[in-house]
Amino acid sequence: MSWEDKVRKVVPYTPGEQPSDDHKVIKLNTNEMPYPPSPKVAEALAAFDVDSLRLYPAPDVGPLRDALAARYGVEADEMFVGVGSDDVLATAFLTFFNSDRPVIFPDITYSFYDVWCDVYRITYEIKKLDEEFHIVKSDYLTENGGIVIANPNAPTGVSEDKDVDFIEDIVKANPDSVVIVDEAYVDFGGVSALPLIDKYDNILIVRTFSKSRAFAGMRIGFAMGNSRLIKYMNDVKYSINSYTMNRPAIELGIAALSDEEYYADAVAKVVKTREWTARELRDRGFTVTDSRTNFVFAAPPADRISARELFSGLKKRNIYVRWWDKDRLRDRLRISIGTDEEMQALIKAVDEIMKG
Ligand SMILES: *Cc1c(COP(=O)(O)O)cnc(C)c1O
């Protein structure tokens, strides 16, 4: 018996590649914003009081939590703030998924969900999305230990917005388990389930600053839900690490919230570029889902080129996108939306590669 037999072993999540800053690539592989954060953030950073770093930050993230609560029209005790939504989701999994019944989520979704289940020893059951990558509602009306739904979903880009009661029906049918709705991409055209938190005590809405607020490097995520859900999450958080949010993150997060006009503009630009990119790809025979996110999920015409070949051809030209060697995914690429110039370069490269 060695110490290695007792290690909590897990196969970790694989993030998209982050090339070193001096390696010039067109980076369309991790759904970051192509535009910088608001100028108000740069001002707040320049004005930041370095001396304050001697002191621990607010354990309850008070000032940023209150600014977020005001922005989204919820009470302070209905708001939880963490180090990116990955931290918020991990805390929620640890807090709420604690039964013998399996947690359920789709076969094609954010590939961190099964990793958290594995590391926390939570059992789970995956449910197949239909052929159009939509969730089959009836799959979520069975006994379970919890439910996780990304809406809009990744890497498909698909939003469950045709049936307005979709999320509500699932939440209502499962009063004995917590339903987590991961809304990382909702600002790019999804429909939020936030209004449901006033009506149901078993739904948790999770959001991030990483995508629509161009803040992936700052690490801010948050969750909104009934105050009892939030209290239980805080109890778990205070049992692991009380001071999760550092002082610069709290101050710059508040600055980012003070310039909604800037972000509405930046998001609108991304949406416009997304629609242009989807059209260009469809014109070349690609099958592209109807994306409500800041990426497109596209299958090249199989008789001309495989997704894998296109992926490597792009990589050789220093254009990074995402490809997974997994069932139902290997014929597609996930391409984050960059600037207009970056997407024009992508389309040009696609044409060159397909010409052979
Ligand atoms: C990007 C992403 C997250 C995590 O984002 P953070 O940077 O940790 O806030 C969570 N869920 C989905 C579906 C994502 O795409």
The ligand as an SDF file (V2000), in Angstrom:
LIG
                    3D

 15 15  0  0  0  0  0  0  0  0999 V2000
  -16.7060   29.6900  -20.1110 C   0  0  0  0  0  0  0  0  0  0  0  0
  -17.7420   28.8760  -19.3990 C   0  0  0  0  0  0  0  0  0  0  0  0
  -17.7830   28.7980  -18.0000 C   0  0  0  0  0  0  0  0  0  0  0  0
  -16.6880   29.2540  -17.0950 C   0  0  0  0  0  0  0  0  0  0  0  0
  -16.3230   30.4960  -17.1580 O   0  0  0  0  0  0  0  0  0  0  0  0
  -15.4170   31.1840  -16.0520 P   0  0  0  0  0  0  0  0  0  0  0  0
  -14.3260   31.7950  -16.8470 O   0  0  0  0  0  0  0  0  0  0  0  0
  -14.9260   30.1960  -15.0660 O   0  0  0  0  0  0  0  0  0  0  0  0
  -16.3340   32.1660  -15.4540 O   0  0  0  0  0  0  0  0  0  0  0  0
  -18.8440   28.1340  -17.4200 C   0  0  0  0  0  0  0  0  0  0  0  0
  -19.7950   27.5260  -18.1560 N   0  0  0  0  0  0  0  0  0  0  0  0
  -19.7620   27.5560  -19.4870 C   0  0  0  0  0  0  0  0  0  0  0  0
  -20.8380   26.8630  -20.2470 C   0  0  0  0  0  0  0  0  0  0  0  0
  -18.7330   28.2170  -20.1570 C   0  0  0  0  0  0  0  0  0  0  0  0
  -18.6670   28.1960  -21.4790 O   0  0  0  0  0  0  0  0  0  0  0  0
  1  2  1  0
  2  3  1  0
  2 14  2  0
  3  4  1  0
  3 10  2  0
  4  5  1  0
  5  6  1  0
  6  7  2  0
  6  8  1  0
  6  9  1  0
 10 11  1  0
 11 12  2  0
 12 13  1  0
 12 14  1  0
 14 15  1  0
M  END
$$$$
